Amino acid sequence: MRIIATLRALERATRPYDPEFAEVMERRWAELPESARTPGQILGRHGVGCEGTHGVFPKCNLKCTPCYHSRDANQVRVDGPHTREQVAAQMRLLRELRGPRAHAQLIGGEVSLLSPDDHAAALAIMRDHGREPMSFTHGDFDYAYLTRLALGQDGTRRFRRLSFAAHFDRFMYGRRGIERPPSEEALNPYRARFAAMFRRLRREHAVRFFLAHNMTVTPGNLDEVAGVIRDCHAMGYGMFSFQPAAFLGDERRWKEKFREATPDAVWAEIERGAGTRLDHRVLENGDVRCNRTAYGFYVGRRWYPFLDGDDPRDLAVRDAFFRHFGKVTFTGTPPALLAARILRVVARHPSTAVTALCWLARTARRVGLLRLARHRMRVRPVTFVMHQFMDADVVAPAWEMMRRGEQAAEPRLRETQERLAACHYAMAHPEDGTLVPACVQHAVLDPAENAALRTLLPIVEVRTTAAGRSSGTSPKEK
């Protein structure tokens, strides 16, 4: 009987599709506007999109131009209990409304201002709610902080894998050792140092990692994007994400005519850095006016796409993946269990194995067997991404009309509503049980939220007498 029970449990665990996840996918697809229901759309076919925290630690210790934080963000105290409480509440709502599995970002201000224990606790909460967490940072912390995050008090691993997104660009001021970077190239040693810390962590403590590199693009550094990719693609980052600056957040830090760095201009620079055309219509995440993504890999210094959008056979591979594997939960699934689920799909649909083998042979021919041999079959997956946030002056009225159930007639507002409806990036509000797009959070909700947090979690400075005794506290103002 025990053997029978074990076999039944194994059968249930290896079922390819989680009914709840499949239901969430169907609902997500139904919610998308027609403009986003494209053949390459991932939302509703293999994921619900990304998620992010808000109002948990808005303070940052660098000064950026532009800055998407509101005026009050740096007047809020970083408080571990508040962070843990808010992360738990937001993750509960995301789990309820968006299903059992998703990627979620621990984001707000600078994550390394949290103590390592509070940071680790927040990541654990996110994992407990079925989220694959990624910490957002400016990367200006030391290896000691990273080890205290990764290891418990007894020196054992808290996590088998950590994911970080590090933001580097020359208009971030206050980084140790390079207060005001003269160029993007001058930041490359800092980019390399950040990635090297994680390689050391893996070598010394067997903690695996995924790193994303983020960069805000303005007219002032647009022509440096390609150089960043060429210089940094082999440092260990699995993603390079570029954000054309938008008029969001603290208007005191709007220093340039941001819109001169158009999405097409930024994408052209990314292509120049990659050394090839990047087809962002093969696989899409939400609205392509917001997100462009190219999935592929490096062999040596050359980048190749996983799927060639000009080859109908590769598009058939994409369609077969969505059809047979789209509702398999890859995120957060242990590798052995995921392999078992994939094998069950293949057993049910043997043609998928043939399709995969043909794709593999075709891709190897594109790269070239000699090149693969020369580089000892070392393939480094690297994804290129561009996120285009929207300006506050269109998000606010478009969102207000959506809340009233009104469809805008004015073209710019209508486009904004379509993009918000297809948003890839959601944030949870447990106080009223709603999810909002990130642009709405930054453009509409952050100012009042951070003003309230400034009262709830005020920063205080301790004044001392000449004898060195405390004389009380007072709110710290900048």
Secondary structure, DSSP 4 states (H G I P E B T S, - for coil): -HHHHHHHHHHHHT-SB-HHHHHHHHHHHHHS-GGG--TTB-BTTTB--EEE--SS----SSEESS--S-TTGGGB---HHHHHHHHHHHHHHHHHHH-S-EEEEE-SS-GGGS-HHHHHHHHHHHHHTTEEEEEEE-----HHHHHHHHB-TTS-BS-SEEEEEEE--TTEE-BTTBSS-SSSGGGHHHHHHHHHHHHHHHHHH--EEEEEEEEEE-TTTGGGHHHHHHHHTTSS-SEEEEEE--S-S-GGG--S-GGGS-HHHHHHHHHHHHTS---TTSSB-S-TTTEEEEEEEEETTEEEESS-TT-HHHHHHHHHHHHHHTTB--TT--HHHHHHHHHHHHHH-THHHHHHHHHHHHHHHHH-HHHHHHTTT--EEEEEEEE-PPPHHHHHHHHHHHHTTPPP-SHHHHHHHHHHHT-SEEEEETTTTEEEEHHHIIIIIHHHHHHHHHHHSB-EEEEE-TTS-EEEEEE---
